Every structure is written in C-alpha cells, then in structure tokens.
Amino acid sequence: MRERWESLRGWLLGAELRRPQLQETSFVHQRGGTMALPKKKLQGLVAATLTPMTETGEINFPIISQYVDYLVNEQGVKNVFVNGSTGEGLSLSVAERRQLAEEWVTKGKDKLDHVIIHVGALSLKESQSLAQHAAEIGADGIAVIAPFFFKSMNKDGLIAFLKEVATAAPKVPFYYYHIPALTGIKIRAEELLDGIQDQIPTFQGLKFSDVDLLDFGQCVDQNSHRQFALLFGVDEQLLSGLAMGATGAIGSTYNYLGKKTNQMLEAFERQDLPLALNYQFYIQRFMNYVIKLGKYKTFLPFPVSLGGRGRKYLPDFREVCKMLRVEGFGKEVSVPSSLCLSRPRPCPRDCLLRQLQL
C-alpha cells in the first residue's frame, strides 16, 4: 500500500511540475463606479452560503455580519457563493436576492476576498436584472445556472442564454454553474468550455457540481494554461477533484467543515496523500452520518427536499447539534450560529453551538 502511495505521489508531483503556475488575472471590473485593482483568480475554498431565516420565514439580514466573521475567523474561508442552491436563491424573490447580495458585499468588504453572486433564474430578464445589480453593488463575480424548465438542448442555445446574462454586467467576472443533477441539462462542461471566451469575454470559470470525473478531467486538460478557475462542487469527493486538477472548490459543507477541509488542502499541497485521504474520509463519515439520520437537509436546506420553500420548514438545528456531539463530531464540527441562535427562542444550555461559543 505504501509503495502504491509513493508511486501516485511521484506521478502527481511530475504532473504538477509540468503544469503552468497560476497567474494573476489582468481582468478588472467596476466596484462602486470605479475600476477595481486586478484580483487573483478565484481559488481555494468558497462557502456556498445558507440564507439565515427567522422563525416567521423572513431573511435575518442583521446576522450576515456575524456570519462573515464566523467564516473568516472560525473556518478560514474568505470566499462566498451567495444565492446558490444552498442559499435557496431560486426560492427567494428578486427583491430578497438583491438585498441579500447587498448585505454580503457590504459586510464582506475588507474581510472577504471574493463575493460571487449567483444570478441565475428561469426568466432571462430577471437574471439580467440581478446581474446588473451585482455589478452596481461591486460583487466580485456572478454565476449562472442553466434554465431548467424550458431547457437548452444544445451548446449553442445554452451559451446564447449565458451570453445575454453576462452582457448585462460586462465588466464582472462570469462563472457557469454546472449542476446537471438538478437542471437536467446534459450538455457536458468540457463541450461548453470550448471557445466560450470568444462568446463571453468575461468568462472566468465554472462551478462543477457533478460526479463525472471524465467530464471534469477533460475540462482540466482543455485548461492547460490554467486561464479558468475550475471549482469542484462535490464536497465528499473533493480529493478526487484535486487530483484531477481542480483549482478550488465551492460547497455548503465549508460553512462548518471549512477548517477541516483546509487541512486536507494543505496536506495535498505537501503531497501527504495518506493524511489528505484521512481528512476526506472524515468529511465523508460526517456527511454519511447526517444523511443516514435523514438530516442532510438540515445542513443543506434544498427547497425540493423540504417539499417547498425551505423557509417554511425550518429544521431544528439544536436537535442535530446534540446528535453530532453524542456521536463524537462535536469537537470538530460546528455550524453557523445564525442558523440556530437567530431564532427568537433561547437555546438550551447544552446546545453545541453555545458550548463552542460561536
């Protein structure tokens, strides 16, 4: 087994030496009406943020400031992906999405490296409006999911839609959100990447939320000069994505497993593959445990899994915290305090979040 690891380590080291180093992108965009300084390519961990709600189902905007500090100080995560699947973006009104985007950009100023706003919608006009708004408030990038009711059946149709949205924010980095399991779009990501920057000059990369490593690998192979950010979106398989050449990752578990995942990234960077694998197995054990409890939706509040708008079926995070503590995860896992402490009723003294003083 050790010989196998050494062989794989040598191969990965050779591949890394052959791969061009990341360069700072010269792409600039407007922030508050003035041209921003060039920013480094989006890489590392990106937390797909949850949308904190009050018990009456309204967005708890005041908690965002604490949420930002929690991610940066407790999890070591300085990039966020707002209004995505985890944040129930497609279940929020356009007005709510706008206000939530403003809060994250404002509260994340000088604290977060990148605030990426997902502006995808079934309506092209709504998506364009959200993109334009993201540009006006100074978002560091926008992302778009493929329309999934009236679907694009080929690459040209999908790119035409994405181009229309990107044009509404012509100076903002643009990312494609590839998640075929939810959209039903079968257009392969590697096919989409071919020549996309000719159509969308602001295109900077994609969030790849799929388990098709052949498709992802071809994206990496096509991206030999590493001009794009290839962000892996399947948290429990991130190590596989890193081995394939992912430049970063966007996921919901980085809200509460960011510290552990950063340790995995550091081990991989040091080429300590056995240690990196141990971290990945830990993350998988945690996720597998929560899934078996039927509580995965507690940490990933997808509207579909809740039978409607997640805000009307808020789970009790205190119950899950207790179970995680009993099973030995309490010392390692924490969830944002906004998801529990934002509720009007007081938390019990034995609440894990209170014990961790988050």
Secondary structure, 3 states (H helix, E strand, C coil): CHHHHHHHHHHHHHHHHHCCCCCCCCCCCEECCEECCCCCCCCEEEEECCCCECCCCCECHHHHHHHHHHHHHHHCCCEEEECCCCCCHHHCCHHHHHHHHHHHHHHHCCCCCEEEEECCCCCHHHHHHHHHHHHHHCCCEEEEECCCCCCCCCHHHHHHHHHHHHHCCCCCCEEEEECHHHHCCCCCHHHHHCCHHHHCCCEEEEEECCCCHHHHHHHHHHCCCCCCEEEECCHHHHHHHHHHCCCEEEECHHHCCHHHHHHHHHHHHCCCHHHHHHHHHHHHHHHHHHHHCCCHHHHCCCCHHHCCCHHHCCCCHHHHHHHHHHCCCCCCCCCCHHHCCCCCCCCCCCCHHHHHCC
